[in-house]
Amino acid sequence: MRQAGLFGLSDHLKRLSAHGDPLEVLGRVVDFEAFRSVLDTALGYSDGARGGRPPYDPVTMLKVLVLAAQNNVSDARMEYLIRDRLSWLRFLGFDLGAATPDANTIRLFRERLTQAGALDALFADFDRQLKERGYLPMGGQIVDATLVAAPKQRNTDAEKAAVKEGKAAREIWPDEPAKAAQKDTDARWTLKFAKARPTADGRPQPDIAIPSFGYKSSVSICRTFGFIRKGKTTDGARFDGRMLRDVVTKDNTASDVWADTAYRSQANEKWLKAQGRVSRIHRRKPKGRPMPEHVRRGNATKSKVRARVEHVFAHQKAVMGLFIRTIGLKRAEAKITLANLAYNMHRLLFHERRAATG
């Protein structure tokens, strides 16, 4: 066997760079150090005067969470991949053979940020960084929601009724604490409707109703750059139209707001007008009557703009593999917020790369 040379590792990393290591680009484009003040405030680590093992650097641990969100891997899998992949080691700043965070350390760090409410602050801080780099919320905003799946719960009818009543898991299974710890009483079932293709002779078919279990991610994106500017996580059964006020932002330089028919209501129209916003929400088909031609054309025009938000969800689900493995709304919210942050970082790389190539 050939013995590894003294500079073998260095040469290998250089070859990774030559092939365009995406994590090297991410570390160069995103100023992770700018998050330190938010992390230090949220974590409140001691100065080490009392001794004990010092914690891992919080900025490095944030990079770990971003990597986990980009690849949707469990904490145990994350522990292995950090040790296995040289590009990940370099991105995180760990030396080959040095100690790296284990699954429990990663989980506790995420839990600590979640309990401190720091993930929303980190998301807002990155949005501030985007604005400082010239990526202002422009062109109006597009609102939509998507279902994020979670492991299905197998409950009896009585247990389902107790969950719908809002009872906590420990109340439903008081004598089975281990079982209660594995039950998600915050996620909900809902129906996702999909348009059926017409028959060969052009006859319309009934829409397809697909049962889904999990949570709902509502977002608004800016039309010009496609960044997620605000998000909200709820149970999967929450009606989309009720979330409009939670995600529409006030800082977009244009007043237009696009959304599908689920967001069309007199209350939402009145609220948008009071906020100085212009509704571009799709109009519904009149009940029992055909869609007027001018309404159909208007909806088609709006769809060309509104479709951009679907690209966000497609990337999060198809590329990032977004799926909720945790239990409870708070942890699902943390998972989705990190996914939104990771998406915005990916989007920043897209814009910077496009600007560099002219």
N, C-alpha and C positions, 0 to 999 in steps of 0.2 A: 504494500500500500504506500502511496505517496504521502509524505509528511506535509502537513499544512505549513505554508510559509509564514514568516513573521508578520507580513503585511496582507495576509490572505483575507482577513475580515474587512480591512479597510478597502481593499480592491473590490471586494464583493459589494460593499455599500456604494462605492463609486459607480459600479455597473447598474445598480438599482436606480441611482440618480439619473444616469444616462438614459435609461428607459422611461424616465418620467414618473418617479414615485409620487402618487397623488397625495400621500400624507406629508411628504416633504413640501409640496406646494401649499397644502393646507396650513402647515405650521408657519410658512413664510407669509401667507396672505392674511391670515386671521391673527390678530394681536391677542393671544391668550393671556398674556401678562396683565392686560387691562382689566381682567376679571378679578384680580387678586384682592382688591379692596372690598368688593362685594362678598367674596368667599371668606376673607378674614373676619368681617363683621358678622357673618352668619354662623361661622363655625366656633369662634371664640376660643381657639386653642390657647392653652397656657404657655408661659414662656419657658417651660422645661426646668424651672428651678427646683421642683420637687423630684426630679429624676424620672425614670421610666423610659420606655421606648418612645422615641419621637414619632409623630405621625408622618405619613407621606406628604409631600408637598401638595397643597390643595389645588394648585393650577394643574399639576400633573394628573391628579385624580379627576379633575374636571375633563381633561383630555380622555381619560379612560371612559368616562360616561358618554362622551361624544362618540368615541369609537364603538361602544356598545350599542348606541342608538343607531348609528349608521349601518350596523350589521345585524341588529336585533338578535344578539346572542345572550344567553343566560350568564349569570355571574360566574358560575363554575366553568363554563366554556370560555369566558373572558379571561379567567386566570390562566388557562392553558394557552390561549392564543397569544397573550402577551409574552409568554416565555418561548413560544414556538416561532413567531414571525419577527425577523430582523427589522423589517420596516416599521413594525409597531414599537419595538424596543427603541429604535432611533427617534421616532416621533415623540415618545414619552420621556426620552432622556435617560433611560436605564442602560447601564453597562451590561455586557454579556456575562452571565453568571452571577450578577448582583441580585439582591433580594427584590422581589416584585410583589405587588398587592395580591392577596388571595381573594377568594370569592366572598368570604365574610367581611373583609376590609372594604371591598367595593360596595357590598350591600349596606353596610353601616354608614359609609360616606353618603350614599344616595339618601338613606333614611334621615340622616342628620340635616341635609339640605332641604329635604321635604318638610320635616317638622319645623324648620326655621322659616319656611316660605321663601327660600332663597332662589328657587328655580325660576319663578316669575321675575324676580329681580335680575337674574342673569340674562333672561330673555330680553327684558327691557333695556339692559345695559348694552347688549349687542345691537339692538335696534338703534340706540344712541350712537354707537360706533358707525353704523351704516349711514346715518344722517350726516355725521361729521365727514364721511368720505364722499358725500355728495349724492347718496342714494336716498333722496327725500321721498316721502309718500306722495306720489303724483298720479294724475290721470284718473282719479276716482278709485273706488274700492269695490271688490267683488267678494260676496259673502256666500258661503256654502257650508255644508256639514257632511261628514262621512261616518259610517259605522266602523268601529275598530273591534275586531272579534276578540273574545276571551274564551277560556276553556268552558265548555257547557257544563252546567250543574245538573246532577241527577237527583231530584228531590221528589218526595211523595206529594200528593195533592194538598195534604194538611201543611206540609212544610212550605210549599209554594204560596199558600194563602198567608202564612205567617210572614214570609218574605215581603209579599205585597203590602202587608200591614205596616211594614217598616221596622219590624223587630230585628234586634241584633242577633248575630249568630249564636252567641253564648246564651241567649234567651230561648232560642229554638232548640238547641242541643245542649242543655245544661249539664247533662250527665256524660257527655262525650266531648271534652275540651279539645282533644286532638282532631276530631272530625270538624268541630266548629271552627278551628283555626284554618281549615282548608276550604271553607265554604265562603263564596263571594255573595253577599246579600245586597251589594250595591249595583251590580250589573243587572241588566234587564233584557228580556226578549222583546223583539219588535219585528215587524214585517218590512222587508225591503222589496219595493216593486220595480220590476224591469219590463220594458216594452217588448211585447212579443212581435216577432216578424209576421207580416201578412202572408197569407197563403199564396200559392202560385198564381191564382186567378185574381189576386189583389184584395181579397176579403180580409178585414182586420180581425185580429185574434185578441182574446182577453189578456190583460196584463198578467205577468207572472209574479206571484207573491212568494218571496223567499224568507223563511224564518231566520233571524240572526240574533245572536246573544253577545252582549258585550257593552261597550261604551260608545259615546258619540263625541267626535271632535268637530267643533264649530270654529271656523276661522274667517278672517277677512284678509285679503291680499291686496297690495297696491297694483293697479292696472299696469303702470309703466314698467316696474322692475320685477314684479312677481314675488316679492318677499312676503312672508306671513307677518302681518303687522300686529295681530292680536288673535288670541285663541281662548277657547273655553271648553272644558271637558265636563260632560254630564253622563248620566246613565243612557243606555241605548234607546229607551222609549221616549225620551224628551222630544217634544215637537220642535221641528226646526225653526218655525216662525217665532217661537218664544225667545230665541237666542239672538235675534237681530240686535237688540240694544246692548247685549253683552260684548259684541265683537266689532261693531261699527266704531271707527276711530274719529277723532275730531281734528287731527292734524294733517289730513290729506289736502293737498293744494286744490283739488277739484272736488266738486260737491256731489258728483254722480255716485249712486250706489246700485250695483247690479246684484240680482238674486233670482232664484226660480220661484215658481208660483206658491211654494210652501210658505214663503215670507210675505205674501200679499194679504194684507188685512187692513181694515180701516184704521185700527189702532197704530199699526206700524207706519202707514202712510202719514198719519197725523204727527207721529213722533219724528219721522224724518224731516217733515216740513218745519217743525219747531226747532230742529237742530240745524236748519239751513242747508239740508241735504236734498238732492233731487233724486226721486225714485226712478230707477230703471228696472224695476222688478217686473217679471213676466206677468202677463194678464191671463186669467183663467178662461177656459171655454165656457160660454153660457150654458147653463143646464138645460138639456132638452133641445138645444138649437145648435146649428153648425157654427164653427168659429168664423167670425167676420174676417174678410180678406185683409183688411188693414191691420187688424190685431195679429193675424197670423204672420204678416210681413214684419210687423214690429217685434214680435217675439223672436223671429228668425234673426233679425239684426242684433238683438240683445244676446242671443245665444252665441254669436261669434265672439263676443267679448267675454261672456260668462264662462265659456268653455275653458278659459285659461286656468281657472281654479281646479279643474279636474286633473290637470297635469301635476299639480302639487300632490293630490291624493294618490295619483297613479305612481309617482316616484316613491312616496312613503311606503306604499304597500308592495309594489312590484320590485323595487330596487332595495329599499331598506327593510322590507319584510315586516312592517309594523304589525305587532300582535301583542296583546296584553297577557303576560304570564303571571303578574302579581295579583294580589287580592285586595279589593277595596278601592273606593273612588279616589282617595288621596294618592295612592301609589299609581293608579292608572293615570291620574292627572300629571304626576311626575314623569311617567313614561312618555306621554304624548307631548308634554312641554319640551322634553329633551329631544324628541323626534322633530318638533318644530324648529328648535334651535339648530339641530344638525342639518335640517333641510336648508335653512337660511344661510348656513355656512357653505353648503354645496352651491347654492344659488349665487353667493358672492364670488366663488371661484369661477363660475360660468361667466359672469359679467366681466371680471378682471381678465380672464383669458380672452374674451371677445374684444375687449378694449386693447389688449396687447397685440392682437393680430390685425387690428385696424378694421 
